[in-house]
Amino acid sequence: MVVAKSYEAFVGARKKLEGSVGFVPTMGALHEGHLSLIRRAKAENDRVIVSIFVNPTQFLEGEDLDKYPRKEEADRKICELAGVDLIYMPTPDQIYHEDELLIAAPKVRGYILEGAKRPGHFDGVLQVVMKLLNIVRPDRAYFGKKDAQQLALIAQMVRDYFMAVEIVPCEIVRDPDGLALSSRNVYLSPEERRRALSLSRALKRAGELIRNGVTEAEEIKAAMRGILEPEVDDLEYVAVVDRTFRPLERVEEEATILLVAARVGATRLIDNLWV
């Protein structure tokens, strides 16, 4: 396994890789969710590249950029054991330049839900993902469904800009208690973690309602709020949307995403269910 910390070192190592390339972009603090992406990339490609870069442009003022978990040595060992061929670990000055061209999220879908709560966040996400895809030049890039709105916008960016890469959505990975894996879960105290399980419980209840024939979005959202509101400190949104993030009045089979975002203590959590 090669670890490249500069653009020049990465380009030199990338040229030596033969066959199809799968790419897993991460911000480090790797967990089983990231490993599931790496395993799928290995299964579907000849070579696997992982990037580890805590991207400053997607953090808003007052968010957790400075304290975001960083575990460089552990991440390198995890990648080595997982059979990764090449890690790209650039610094911000390797990625960003003064007075550079910018990419902006779409004016509607980029500023609802996550975009409404974190305006400008998706500008930073799309900016860094475009850069990384152009640097790595993979055949396929792997993203988790937990960041569903991010996934939809990245797929749109690839379509709109005619980029030659396949975006592969991957299933959410959960702990045995149901909590969706996230690097930010380490912030949760034991009591907060117990309350955080209300997100997955609310989604599970919504799934049960849908299987029992309930399709009215408002009824489903009300049931979710009933589970969430006693447990979380700030329920930011509960939403029922289609795959393009258009709000739905009724659940559409194999075309709907149920989403929730909430704060438990100081930790902001998101989760979703694809129906």
C-alpha positions as CSV (number, residue, x, y, z in Angstrom):
1,M,0.0,0.0,0.0
2,V,1.3,3.5,-0.9
3,V,0.5,6.6,1.1
4,A,0.7,9.8,-0.9
5,K,0.6,13.2,0.9
6,S,1.2,15.5,-2.1
7,Y,-0.5,15.9,-5.4
8,E,2.8,15.0,-7.2
9,A,3.4,11.9,-5.2
10,F,-0.2,10.8,-5.7
11,V,-0.1,11.3,-9.5
12,G,3.1,9.3,-9.7
13,A,1.6,6.4,-7.7
14,R,-1.7,6.6,-9.6
15,K,0.1,6.1,-12.9
16,K,1.4,2.7,-11.7
17,L,-2.1,1.3,-11.0
18,E,-3.4,-0.9,-13.8
19,G,-7.0,-2.1,-14.3
20,S,-10.2,-0.6,-13.0
21,V,-10.1,1.7,-10.0
22,G,-12.7,2.1,-7.3
23,F,-12.5,5.2,-5.1
24,V,-13.7,5.8,-1.6
25,P,-13.4,9.4,-0.5
26,T,-13.4,9.9,3.3
27,M,-12.7,12.4,6.1
28,G,-10.9,9.8,8.1
29,A,-11.8,8.4,11.5
30,L,-12.6,5.2,9.6
31,H,-15.3,2.8,10.9
32,E,-17.2,-0.2,9.7
33,G,-19.3,2.0,7.4
34,H,-16.2,3.1,5.5
35,L,-15.0,-0.5,5.4
36,S,-18.2,-1.6,3.8
37,L,-17.5,0.9,1.0
38,I,-13.9,-0.3,0.7
39,R,-15.0,-3.9,0.5
40,R,-17.5,-3.2,-2.2
41,A,-14.9,-1.2,-4.2
42,K,-12.5,-4.1,-3.9
43,A,-15.1,-6.6,-5.1
44,E,-16.0,-4.5,-8.2
45,N,-12.6,-3.2,-9.2
46,D,-9.0,-4.2,-9.7
47,R,-7.6,-1.5,-7.5
48,V,-8.9,0.6,-4.7
49,I,-7.9,4.2,-3.7
50,V,-9.0,5.9,-0.5
51,S,-8.7,9.6,0.2
52,I,-8.5,10.9,3.8
53,F,-9.1,14.6,3.9
54,V,-11.0,16.7,6.5
55,N,-12.4,19.2,4.0
56,P,-12.5,22.7,5.6
57,T,-14.9,24.2,3.0
58,Q,-17.9,22.1,4.0
59,F,-17.8,23.1,7.6
60,L,-19.7,26.3,8.6
61,E,-18.6,28.8,11.1
62,G,-19.0,27.3,14.6
63,E,-19.1,23.7,13.4
64,D,-16.7,21.0,14.6
65,L,-13.8,21.4,12.1
66,D,-11.1,21.7,14.8
67,K,-12.3,18.9,16.9
68,Y,-13.4,16.5,14.1
69,P,-11.9,13.1,14.9
70,R,-8.5,12.6,13.3
71,K,-6.9,9.1,13.5
72,E,-4.2,9.1,10.9
73,E,-2.2,6.1,12.0
74,A,-5.3,4.0,12.8
75,D,-6.8,4.9,9.4
76,R,-3.6,3.8,7.6
77,K,-3.6,0.5,9.4
78,I,-7.3,-0.1,8.6
79,C,-6.7,0.6,5.0
80,E,-3.7,-1.6,4.8
81,L,-5.6,-4.5,6.4
82,A,-8.5,-3.9,4.1
83,G,-6.3,-4.3,1.0
84,V,-6.3,-0.7,-0.2
85,D,-3.7,0.0,-2.9
86,L,-3.2,3.7,-2.5
87,I,-4.2,6.3,0.1
88,Y,-4.3,10.0,-0.8
89,M,-3.8,12.2,2.3
90,P,-3.5,15.8,1.1
91,T,-3.3,19.0,3.2
92,P,-5.7,21.9,2.5
93,D,-2.9,23.9,0.7
94,Q,-2.6,20.9,-1.7
95,I,-6.2,21.1,-2.6
96,Y,-7.2,24.8,-2.4
97,H,-5.7,27.9,-4.0
98,E,-6.2,31.6,-3.8
99,D,-9.0,33.1,-5.9
100,E,-9.9,29.8,-7.5
101,L,-12.9,28.8,-9.5
102,L,-15.9,27.7,-7.4
103,I,-18.7,25.3,-7.9
104,A,-22.1,25.9,-6.3
105,A,-24.9,23.6,-5.2
106,P,-28.2,23.9,-7.2
107,K,-30.3,26.8,-5.9
108,V,-33.3,24.6,-4.9
109,R,-32.1,21.1,-4.0
110,G,-28.9,22.5,-2.5
111,Y,-30.7,24.7,0.0
112,I,-33.4,22.5,1.4
113,L,-33.2,20.2,4.4
114,E,-29.4,19.8,5.1
115,G,-28.8,22.8,2.8
116,A,-31.3,25.0,4.7
117,K,-29.8,24.0,8.1
118,R,-26.2,24.4,6.8
119,P,-26.3,27.0,4.0
120,G,-23.2,26.7,1.8
121,H,-22.3,23.2,3.1
122,F,-23.0,21.5,-0.2
123,D,-21.0,24.1,-2.1
124,G,-18.0,22.9,-0.1
125,V,-18.9,19.2,-0.6
126,L,-19.3,19.4,-4.3
127,Q,-16.1,21.5,-4.6
128,V,-13.9,19.0,-3.0
129,V,-15.6,15.9,-4.5
130,M,-15.1,17.3,-8.0
131,K,-11.5,18.0,-7.3
132,L,-10.9,14.5,-5.9
133,L,-12.7,12.8,-8.8
134,N,-10.6,14.8,-11.2
135,I,-7.4,14.0,-9.3
136,V,-8.1,10.3,-8.8
137,R,-9.8,9.6,-12.1
138,P,-11.6,6.4,-10.9
139,D,-13.9,4.2,-12.8
140,R,-16.3,4.1,-9.8
141,A,-16.7,6.2,-6.7
142,Y,-18.5,4.8,-3.6
143,F,-20.7,6.9,-1.3
144,G,-23.0,5.9,1.6
145,K,-26.7,6.4,1.5
146,K,-26.7,7.9,5.0
147,D,-25.7,11.2,3.4
148,A,-28.6,10.9,1.0
149,Q,-28.9,14.5,-0.1
150,Q,-25.2,14.7,-0.6
151,L,-25.3,11.5,-2.7
152,A,-28.1,12.9,-4.9
153,L,-26.2,16.2,-5.5
154,I,-22.9,14.4,-6.3
155,A,-24.8,12.2,-8.8
156,Q,-26.3,15.3,-10.3
157,M,-22.9,17.0,-10.5
158,V,-21.5,14.0,-12.4
159,R,-24.4,14.1,-14.8
160,D,-24.5,17.8,-15.3
161,Y,-20.8,18.1,-15.9
162,F,-20.5,14.9,-18.0
163,M,-17.9,13.4,-15.7
164,A,-16.7,9.9,-16.7
165,V,-17.2,8.1,-13.4
166,E,-19.9,5.9,-12.0
167,I,-21.4,6.9,-8.6
168,V,-22.2,3.8,-6.6
169,P,-24.7,4.2,-3.7
170,C,-24.0,1.9,-0.7
171,E,-26.3,0.8,2.1
172,I,-26.2,2.4,5.6
173,V,-24.3,0.4,8.1
174,R,-25.6,0.3,11.7
175,D,-24.4,-0.8,15.1
176,P,-26.3,-3.8,16.6
177,D,-28.5,-1.4,18.6
178,G,-29.6,0.3,15.3
179,L,-27.5,3.6,15.5
180,A,-26.2,4.5,12.0
181,L,-22.5,4.6,12.0
182,S,-20.9,8.0,12.0
183,S,-17.5,9.4,13.0
184,R,-19.3,11.9,15.1
185,N,-20.9,9.1,17.3
186,V,-17.8,9.3,19.5
187,Y,-19.1,12.6,20.8
188,L,-22.1,11.0,22.4
189,S,-22.2,10.2,26.1
190,P,-23.8,6.8,27.1
191,E,-27.0,8.7,28.0
192,E,-27.0,10.6,24.7
193,R,-26.3,7.5,22.7
194,R,-29.4,5.9,24.3
195,R,-31.5,8.9,23.2
196,A,-29.9,8.9,19.8
197,L,-31.4,5.5,19.1
198,S,-34.7,7.3,18.7
199,L,-33.7,8.2,15.2
200,S,-33.5,4.6,14.0
201,R,-36.6,3.7,16.1
202,A,-38.6,6.4,14.4
203,L,-37.5,5.2,10.9
204,K,-38.3,1.6,11.9
205,R,-41.7,2.7,13.0
206,A,-42.2,4.5,9.7
207,G,-41.2,1.4,7.8
208,E,-43.8,-0.6,9.8
209,L,-46.5,1.8,9.0
210,I,-45.7,1.7,5.3
211,R,-45.7,-2.1,5.2
212,N,-49.1,-1.9,6.9
213,G,-50.5,0.2,4.1
214,V,-50.0,3.7,5.5
215,T,-48.9,6.1,2.7
216,E,-49.9,9.6,3.9
217,A,-46.6,11.5,4.5
218,E,-48.1,13.6,7.3
219,E,-49.3,10.6,9.2
220,I,-45.9,9.0,8.9
221,K,-44.0,12.1,9.9
222,A,-46.3,12.6,12.9
223,A,-45.6,9.1,14.1
224,M,-41.9,9.7,13.8
225,R,-42.1,13.0,15.7
226,G,-43.9,11.2,18.5
227,I,-40.9,9.0,19.0
228,L,-38.2,11.7,18.4
229,E,-39.5,14.7,20.3
230,P,-39.3,13.2,23.8
231,E,-35.7,12.1,23.2
232,V,-33.8,14.6,21.1
233,D,-32.7,18.1,22.1
234,D,-33.5,19.7,18.8
235,L,-35.5,18.0,16.1
236,E,-34.4,19.9,13.0
237,Y,-36.5,18.1,10.4
238,V,-38.5,15.0,9.5
239,A,-39.1,14.7,5.7
240,V,-40.6,12.4,3.1
241,V,-39.1,13.0,-0.4
242,D,-38.6,11.2,-3.7
243,R,-35.1,10.3,-5.0
244,T,-34.7,13.9,-6.4
245,F,-35.6,15.4,-3.0
246,R,-39.0,16.6,-4.1
247,P,-41.4,16.6,-1.1
248,L,-44.0,13.9,-1.3
249,E,-47.6,13.9,0.0
250,R,-47.7,10.1,-0.3
251,V,-45.1,7.4,-0.1
252,E,-44.2,6.1,-3.5
253,E,-42.9,2.5,-3.5
254,E,-39.2,2.1,-4.4
255,A,-39.0,5.9,-4.9
256,T,-39.1,7.4,-1.5
257,I,-36.6,8.5,1.2
258,L,-37.6,9.2,4.8
259,L,-35.1,11.6,6.5
260,V,-34.5,12.9,10.0
261,A,-32.0,15.3,11.4
262,A,-31.7,16.1,15.1
263,R,-29.3,17.2,17.8
264,V,-28.7,15.0,20.9
265,G,-26.6,17.0,23.3
266,A,-24.2,18.9,21.2
267,T,-24.0,16.3,18.5
268,R,-25.9,16.6,15.2
269,L,-27.1,13.3,13.8
270,I,-28.8,12.4,10.5
271,D,-30.4,9.1,9.4
272,N,-32.8,7.9,6.7
273,L,-34.7,5.0,5.3
274,W,-35.0,4.3,1.6
275,V,-38.4,2.9,0.7
